[in-house]
């Protein structure tokens, strides 16, 4: 068995969803005695400076999983913001400018040197795609690169540099069918080894609604948001919808928010029935999921939403943004919730579910059955192992 290296910008409890996915998958693989190592940086989280060495470089151990942290490159925030604004406006830039932009995200030349030295006899899995760590690490490991890109339909997915990386890679792994379909429309992947891994929940996780209410003092029924408080995750849409709903309708429910980042300004949380609990550990998260009535996740760009799967594992229905093909596909396939197009659909979906407990519980049960059939980590690990076994030896 070749050495398996997962390349990821951050590692630990303050990471984002893709990094947590990488950690969980790598941990399960290492428990099955596969030679797995996480290659990551000394950065703390997506919310901390991307050139600040918060952790010490070096080797760590987490169970059977090996972790190696590498020091960060310096970066220009001004240059990053300049190119980010250009890219976000839909203007195409050259390959050289794309690499300048990626260099000023989060990058470690020390990691790239390590990858080049250990490239032979190893496989490398950069995750997620739109960072310098993943891109330059993926280039350094060619031809033994197998990205797990976590693609969204966004400007960076159309980078010429990304097309070059993906098309030259040994193979490519996706989290969902919609992500794979999107990739095949923008890259030339015909004949390239690929697979849909899925993702999921650990089958032994449980939630304790009573413990959540005792710990937080929250007594009212509530809907829940779990995720970073950044516009890309749809928190701005949810807050706008929720504040308007509370003004228009005398509902008893509150909105509880769990996740890192700052709340947008101009919102009176007390007046709008919003409880911001900040970052939370896994126990608190699952307790909140077990105590809520509905999870709301209005992000427009997801490659796989783990929190949807976790909510369904707890038997809770979800409301998602119809503009996100991945979460809409999951909801329509499972029957575990409602995709909404605008505020009016959001409002009427919530009011309907609040007043129809039987339907609400049925959707939650549908979602639970869907996860049990398709999205446990044991199944994902088997999908990964089958893919690796199918690759040519040389």
ChimeraX attribute file (.defattr): number of C-alpha atoms within 10 A of each C-alpha:
attribute: neighborCount
match mode: 1-to-1
recipient: residues
	/A:1	11
	/A:2	13
	/A:3	15
	/A:4	20
	/A:5	23
	/A:6	24
	/A:7	29
	/A:8	26
	/A:9	32
	/A:10	26
	/A:11	24
	/A:12	12
	/A:13	15
	/A:14	19
	/A:15	21
	/A:16	19
	/A:17	17
	/A:18	22
	/A:19	22
	/A:20	18
	/A:21	18
	/A:22	21
	/A:23	23
	/A:24	18
	/A:25	20
	/A:26	24
	/A:27	21
	/A:28	19
	/A:29	21
	/A:30	19
	/A:31	13
	/A:32	12
	/A:33	11
	/A:34	18
	/A:35	18
	/A:36	24
	/A:37	24
	/A:38	26
	/A:39	27
	/A:40	26
	/A:41	34
	/A:42	23
	/A:43	26
	/A:44	21
	/A:45	19
	/A:46	16
	/A:47	14
	/A:48	12
	/A:49	14
	/A:50	24
	/A:51	22
	/A:52	17
	/A:53	18
	/A:54	16
	/A:55	13
	/A:56	12
	/A:57	16
	/A:58	12
	/A:59	13
	/A:60	13
	/A:61	11
	/A:62	9
	/A:63	9
	/A:64	18
	/A:65	20
	/A:66	18
	/A:67	20
	/A:68	17
	/A:69	24
	/A:70	24
	/A:71	22
	/A:72	24
	/A:73	18
	/A:74	15
	/A:75	19
	/A:76	14
	/A:77	14
	/A:78	10
	/A:79	14
	/A:80	16
	/A:81	14
	/A:82	12
	/A:83	19
	/A:84	16
	/A:85	11
	/A:86	12
	/A:87	18
	/A:88	12
	/A:89	10
	/A:90	10
	/A:91	10
	/A:92	16
	/A:93	14
	/A:94	11
	/A:95	14
	/A:96	11
	/A:97	13
	/A:98	19
	/A:99	18
	/A:100	17
	/A:101	24
	/A:102	23
	/A:103	23
	/A:104	23
	/A:105	24
	/A:106	25
	/A:107	28
	/A:108	24
	/A:109	17
	/A:110	14
	/A:111	23
	/A:112	21
	/A:113	14
	/A:114	15
	/A:115	22
	/A:116	14
	/A:117	11
	/A:118	15
	/A:119	19
	/A:120	14
	/A:121	12
	/A:122	16
	/A:123	22
	/A:124	29
	/A:125	26
	/A:126	29
	/A:127	26
	/A:128	24
	/A:129	24
	/A:130	20
	/A:131	21
	/A:132	22
	/A:133	30
	/A:134	28
	/A:135	25
	/A:136	20
	/A:137	27
	/A:138	27
	/A:139	23
	/A:140	20
	/A:141	25
	/A:142	19
	/A:143	17
	/A:144	21
	/A:145	25
	/A:146	25
	/A:147	26
	/A:148	25
	/A:149	25
	/A:150	22
	/A:151	24
	/A:152	22
	/A:153	17
	/A:154	12
	/A:155	14
	/A:156	20
	/A:157	19
	/A:158	14
	/A:159	19
	/A:160	17
	/A:161	19
	/A:162	22
	/A:163	17
	/A:164	14
	/A:165	20
	/A:166	25
	/A:167	15
	/A:168	18
	/A:169	22
	/A:170	20
	/A:171	23
	/A:172	23
	/A:173	22
	/A:174	23
	/A:175	22
	/A:176	23
	/A:177	18
	/A:178	22
	/A:179	22
	/A:180	19
	/A:181	11
	/A:182	15
	/A:183	22
	/A:184	11
	/A:185	9
	/A:186	12
	/A:187	16
	/A:188	14
	/A:189	18
	/A:190	9
	/A:191	7
	/A:192	14
	/A:193	17
	/A:194	18
	/A:195	19
	/A:196	19
	/A:197	23
	/A:198	21
	/A:199	27
	/A:200	27
	/A:201	21
	/A:202	15
	/A:203	12
	/A:204	5
	/A:205	12
	/A:206	14
	/A:207	19
	/A:208	15
	/A:209	17
	/A:210	13
	/A:211	15
	/A:212	22
	/A:213	15
	/A:214	10
	/A:215	10
	/A:216	12
	/A:217	9
	/A:218	14
	/A:219	12
	/A:220	12
	/A:221	17
	/A:222	21
	/A:223	21
	/A:224	24
	/A:225	25
	/A:226	24
	/A:227	21
	/A:228	24
	/A:229	20
	/A:230	16
	/A:231	13
	/A:232	14
	/A:233	18
	/A:234	21
	/A:235	23
	/A:236	17
	/A:237	18
	/A:238	21
	/A:239	18
	/A:240	12
	/A:241	16
	/A:242	20
	/A:243	18
	/A:244	14
	/A:245	20
	/A:246	17
	/A:247	11
	/A:248	10
	/A:249	10
	/A:250	8
	/A:251	13
	/A:252	11
	/A:253	17
	/A:254	22
	/A:255	24
	/A:256	21
	/A:257	23
	/A:258	21
	/A:259	19
	/A:260	22
	/A:261	14
	/A:262	12
	/A:263	17
	/A:264	12
	/A:265	6
	/A:266	6
	/A:267	13
	/A:268	10
	/A:269	15
	/A:270	9
	/A:271	10
	/A:272	17
	/A:273	19
	/A:274	21
	/A:275	17
	/A:276	16
	/A:277	13
	/A:278	17
	/A:279	18
	/A:280	16
	/A:281	11
	/A:282	12
	/A:283	15
	/A:284	20
	/A:285	20
	/A:286	23
	/A:287	19
	/A:288	31
	/A:289	29
	/A:290	23
	/A:291	23
	/A:292	25
	/A:293	24
	/A:294	28
	/A:295	26
	/A:296	28
	/A:297	24
	/A:298	26
	/A:299	23
	/A:300	21
	/A:301	21
	/A:302	20
	/A:303	23
	/A:304	26
	/A:305	20
	/A:306	19
	/A:307	22
	/A:308	27
	/A:309	25
	/A:310	24
	/A:311	30
	/A:312	30
	/A:313	31
	/A:314	23
	/A:315	24
	/A:316	28
	/A:317	30
	/A:318	29
	/A:319	23
	/A:320	25
	/A:321	24
	/A:322	19
	/A:323	16
	/A:324	19
	/A:325	20
	/A:326	23
	/A:327	29
	/A:328	21
	/A:329	16
	/A:330	24
	/A:331	24
	/A:332	12
	/A:333	13
	/A:334	19
	/A:335	20
	/A:336	29
	/A:337	30
	/A:338	23
	/A:339	26
	/A:340	19
	/A:341	13
	/A:342	13
	/A:343	16
	/A:344	12
	/A:345	13
	/A:346	22
	/A:347	18
	/A:348	13
	/A:349	16
	/A:350	19
	/A:351	14
	/A:352	12
	/A:353	19
	/A:354	18
	/A:355	10
	/A:356	11
	/A:357	12
	/A:358	11
	/A:359	15
	/A:360	22
	/A:361	18
	/A:362	17
	/A:363	24
	/A:364	26
	/A:365	21
	/A:366	21
	/A:367	30
	/A:368	24
	/A:369	18
	/A:370	21
	/A:371	22
	/A:372	17
	/A:373	10
	/A:374	14
	/A:375	23
	/A:376	19
	/A:377	20
	/A:378	17
	/A:379	17
	/A:380	21
	/A:381	20
	/A:382	13
	/A:383	17
	/A:384	17
	/A:385	14
	/A:386	13
	/A:387	18
	/A:388	18
	/A:389	11
	/A:390	9
	/A:391	12
	/A:392	8
	/A:393	9
	/A:394	5
